[in-house]
Amino acid sequence: MIKLPELLAPAGTLDAFKTAILYGADAIYAGLPGFSMRARAKITAQEVRAGIDLAHAAGRKVYLAFNLFAHERDFANMDRVAETIRYLCPDALIVSDPGVMMWVRDNFPDMPIHISTQANICSAQSVKFWQRAGARLCVLAREVSHNEFKIIREKCPDIGLEIFVHGAMCMSYSGRCLLSNFITGRPANRGACAQLCRWKYDVILRECATGTEMPIEEDSRGAYIMNARDLCLMPRLRDVIESRPDSLKIEGRNRSEYYVGAVVHAYRCALDAYARDPAGFNPGPYMAELERLETRGYTTAFFDGSVGPDAQNYETARSSSEWHAAGVITSRNSDAIVFELRNAICAGSKIHFIIPGQDTSVSVDLPQIINAKTGDIVPKLSAGQHNSLIIPRNWIDASAYEKLVPYVLAYAHK
């Protein structure tokens, strides 16, 4: 029997921690400002510690991203970093810099070390290098094909291997882009990327002798020349599982708790469905769930080798999804639910709750909008400022009410 891989979820906020745990992540990864690829992360050390405590209480693991490319000024601050790591007590550190790895081994000799995708590991030889240096697990580069992964797995049977299965793709080699730093001064490898690859470009030909500028007309492929579609390996999940990775990673520490919960839910249900019936596994229903998210379109990227034009969206960087996040349950009593909005909603709308561990959603019609702060009945309520509405129990099917607990998410038509 094939052992299911770990499902690893991102958390850029404490709410994302709670959502990932609720929807079935086996492990969670988080980072801190200045210490990782997410320099602009909003989460504080205290919130990460609270998330780790919640995860450990639920029997889940937490890995702390420490994958910056360190300069001398960073090593001058390592005493403060060490205090933070001791305070947080993560289950592993994710690193990419050899100097940082040496520092971790010297200062935290018992701490498991995972090698970040930023190390661009594309071969068994690179895996063995990091294994000999003391790594417990290697995160392979997104550019590794499925056939290459199987070869690496065969040659490296006694170290953990992790692959990305879902999330944003970088137009550069696993995040080593310099465009943002060069044009805006925001370094991508410090997590401050301005995502210039998502911008629309006009190509101008300048004649050197006179300086005359001649615009080049946009062709049928559009003007979003570097805009990669999002990675999604759900259609190939059977192949992924059967190649025996140790961990499946979802990208998205800057994403909302709705995105985290919905993606974790889809992959959790799919993995469990495969475990129940490998021969009859069908990823279709779970793919439909992922299609509801606001994305740039999906691609399997390098899974089958070199990417083709379908890996890019040349027309737009906007989502074409007809759905968006409706909100999240913040409290419930015997009479009603309080539901905090993530997008505006009006009377007559229908919202669909994503139930943890179940393939089917719970749909609720909203004949009225009851403002939770004032109790007033209003025709429409906007999101923001923690605006919430009340959903009375008698609007919900009795058998479904007990499933609607805090941090359960809902989506709705735009």
N, C-alpha and C positions, 0 to 999 in steps of 0.2 A: 504494500500500500504506500502511495506517495504521501510524504509529509507535507502539509500545507506550509508555504512560506509565511514569515511574519509580515503583517500589514502595517506599514510605517506611515504615520500621518504627520503633517506639519502643524505647528501651533505658533502663531505670531501674537496671540492674545490669550488671556486666561480663559475667555469664553471659548476660543478654539480648542484649548485643552479639554474643557468640559465636554464640548461637542464630540471631539474625536473619541473620548472615552465612552460616551453614551452610544455612539454609532459603531463601535466594535473594533477600533484600532488596537493592535497588539502592542504597539510602541509609538512614541511620539518624539519628534525632534524639535528643538527650540534653540534660539540663540539670544545673545545680548548685544546691545549697541557697542560697536567698536571692537568686539571680540570675534565677529563672524562675518559671513557674507551679507548679513542683513543689518548694515550699520544704522538704518532708519527704523529698526524694529521698535514698536510702541510698547512692548512688554518690559516690565521692570524685573529686577532680581527678585523682589518679594513676590511678584506674580508668578514668575517661573518656579520659585520654591513652592508656592501654593499649588501650582499645577503638578509638580513632581509628587507632592504629598497625596494629591487626589489620585494620580496615576498609580502610585505604589499601593494605595489602599484598595484599588481595583485590580491589583495584580498585573499592571502594565509597566513597561519600561520607558525611560526617558533618556534620550541622547542629547548632549549639549554641543551645538555647533561652535567650533573654535577654529574655523577654517580660513581665517585671514592669511594673507601673505605678509608675514611680519617684517617690519623694518626695525632698525636699532631702537627707535623711540618706543616701539611696542614692547621690546624686551625690558626696557627701563621701567615699565609699568607692571611687570609680571608678579610682583609681590601682591599687588591689589587683585590681579586676576586669580592668583592662588587662593586668596581669602574668599573670593566669590565662588570658586569651584568647591571649596570645603563647605561653604554655607549651603550650596545647592545639592550636593551629593547626587550627581547624575549617575546613570548606569554605564555610560561610556562618553568619551569625548570624540568628536568628529574633527579631524585635522587634515591639512593638506600640505603644510610647510614642513620640510625635514627638520628645520631648527626648532619649530614648535613641538614636533614629535619628540625630539631629544629632551626638550625642557619638560614635557609631560612625563616621560620615562624617569627623569631624574627626580622630579618633585612629587609625582603620583605613581610610584612603581606598580601599584596594584590596579590602576585604572585601566579598563579595557579601552583600546584605541581603534577607532574606525577611520579609514582613509577616505576623504571626501572625493566627490566627483571632480573637484577642482584639480586633483592630481592627475587627471586625464589618463586613467588606467585603461589601456586597450589591449593588453596581452597577458598571458600567463607569466611571462618573465617579469613584468612589472608587479604583478600580484605577489610573486615569490620574493621580490626585492623587499616589498613592504612587510611581508610576513616575517622575513628574517630580521627586519628592524623592530618587530614586536607588535605588528598590527593583528587584531582579532578578526577584522572584517574589512573588505575593500568595496567601495562603491564604484562600480564600473562606469566609464564615460558613456554618455548617451549615444555616442557614435559607434559603439560596439554592436555588431549585428547579432542576430540570434544564433547563427551557425558559429560565429566566433565565440559567443558565450558558452556554447556546449563544449567547444574545445578547451576553453579556459577551465570550465567546471571539471572536465576529465583530468586535466593536468594539475589542478589545485583542489583536491578533494577534502583537504583538512583545514580550510579557512573559510570564513563566511564570505559570501558574495551577494551583493545587493545591486538591484537594477531599478531604474526609474520606469514606472508604468503609466504615469499620468501627470500632465502639467505642461507649463509653458516650455517652449524650446528657445534656445538662444541661437542667433544667426552666426555666432562665433563658435569657437571650439570649446564646448562646455564652459561657457561663461567668461572666456578670456578676452572680451571685447574692449577696445580702447576708444570707441567712438564717443561714448558718453563723457569720458574724462577729457578727451581732446576738444570737444565742441562746447560742453557745458561746465566742465570742471568737476563733474560728479563721477567719482570712480566706480565702475561696475564691480570691481573685485573687493569693494568695501560695502557692497549692498546698496549703493546710492544710484544705481543705473537709471538714467532718464529714458531708457527704452527708445533710443533713436531709431531702432530697426522697425518700430511700429509707425513711424511718421510717413506721411506722403511726400514723395520727392518729385521735383521737376528736374530733368536732366538738361544741362546747358553745355553746349560746345563753345569754347572760347578760342577765337583765332589769335594766335600768339603775336603776330606782327602788328596788328592794329588794335587788339583788345576787344574786337567785335564779338558780342555774345549772340549765339544762334540757338534758340530752344529746339530740342529734339522732341518731335511729337510722340506722345504716349501711344504705345501699341496696344494690341488686344489683351496683353497680360497685365495692363494697368500700371499704376505708379507706386504701389506699395512693394518696392522691389526687394526688401529684406524681411518682410513680415511673415514669419514662420507660423504655420498652424500649430495647434497644441497637440502634444503627444497623448495618444490613447491606445493602450495595448489590450483593452477589453476584448476586441474581436479575436485576438490571438492568445487569450488568457490560458487556454488549454495547453498550447505549446510552451508558454512561459512556465506554467506550473510543472510540466513534465520534464523540463530541463533542469529542475532542482535548484533554483536560487534560494538563498536563505532569507532574503528580505525583499519586499516590493515597496518601492518608495513613491509617495505622492508628493509632487512639488507644490509649494504654495504657502510659505510662511508669511507672505504679505496679503494673503487672500482672506476673505470674510469667513466667519464661522459657518455661514450657510454653505459656501463652496466646500469647505472641509468636511462638514457633515454629510452633504449629498454624495461627494466622491467616495468617502470612506464607506458609507452605507452601500453604495452600488458594488464596490469591490468586496466588501465583507459578505454580502449576500451571494455574490458570484462565487467566491472561494468556497463558501459553505455548501452551495449547490453542487459544485464540482465534487466536494468531499462525499456528499450523499450519493451521487450517481455520476461517476466520471464518464461512463460510456454515453450517457444521455445528456451531458452538459450542453446547454445552449446559452451563449452570452447575449442573445438578442434582447431579452427583457431588461437586462442591466445596462446594455448600450443605450436603449431608449431612455433610461433614467438619466444617463450622462448627457444625452442630446438636449435635455431641458436646460442645462446650464448655459450661461452666457460665455461663449468661447469664440475663438477665432477660426473655428472649424478644426477638425481632427485629422491627424496623420499617424501612421505607425512608424514614421521617420526612418531610422536606419535599421529597423528590425529585419528587413529582407536584404540589406546591403545598402548600396548608394541610394540616396533619395532622388526622387523624380520631381517634376513640377507640382505634383499634388501635395507636396510638403509645404508649399508656400501659398499664401492667400494674397494675390497681386491686386485684388480689387478694393479691399477695405480691411481695416483693423478692428472694425466694429462687429459685435455679435449679431447674428440673424435669428437668435432664439426668440420664440414667442412667449417665453416664460421668464419670470424673475422671482427673486426671493420675496416672500410676503412678510415673514417675520419669524419670531421665536417665542415660545411659551416661557414666561418668566415666573409665573406662580399658578397654583391651582388649589381650590378648596372643594368642599362638597357641592357647592352651588354654581361655580363658574371658573373660567380660565381667564387669566390676564395675558394678553398677547401683544408683545412689543413689535412695532412695525419696522420693516426695512425698506418698504416702498409704500407709496400712497395707496389707499384702498377706499372703495365707495360702497354704499348700500347696494345689495343685489349681487355682490361678488361671491365667488366660490374660492375657497382656499383648500389646499391639499397637504395634509400633514404626512411627513416621512416618518414611518414607525420603525424604530430600531429593531433590527433582526427579522423584519418581515418584508416580503416582496411587494405587498400591496399597501397603498396609502389610505388614509382616512380623509374623506372629503366633507367639508362643512359649508353650507350656504349661510351667508350673512344678510338676513333680511333688513337688519338695521346696523348702524355703526354707533356703538355706545362708547363714548370717550371715558377711558378708565380714570382719568384725573378729575373730571368734573361730573361724570354721570350723565352728561347731556347726550341726547340722540342727535347725531349730525349726519348730513348726506355724504360727507367724505372726510377722511382724516389723513393728513400727511405724515410721513416719517420724519425722524429727527427729534432731538430733545427728549428722547426716550418716550415718545408718544405711543400710547398703548390703547387697545380696545378691550372691552369685556365680551366674552363669549359665554352666554348662559348655558348651563348643563343641558337644558331641555332642547337646545338646538343641535345636540350631538347624539348620535346613536348610543344607547346605553352600554352596549358591549364594547364600544370604542373609547369611552370616556376615560377608563382607567389606564389606557395606553398613552394618554396625552399628558405627559409629565414635563416638568421644567427642562428646558434646553431642547425639546423637540421642535423641529423646524417645519416651516410650511412654504409652499410656492404657490404662485397664481399666474393667470394670464396677464400679460402687460396691458 
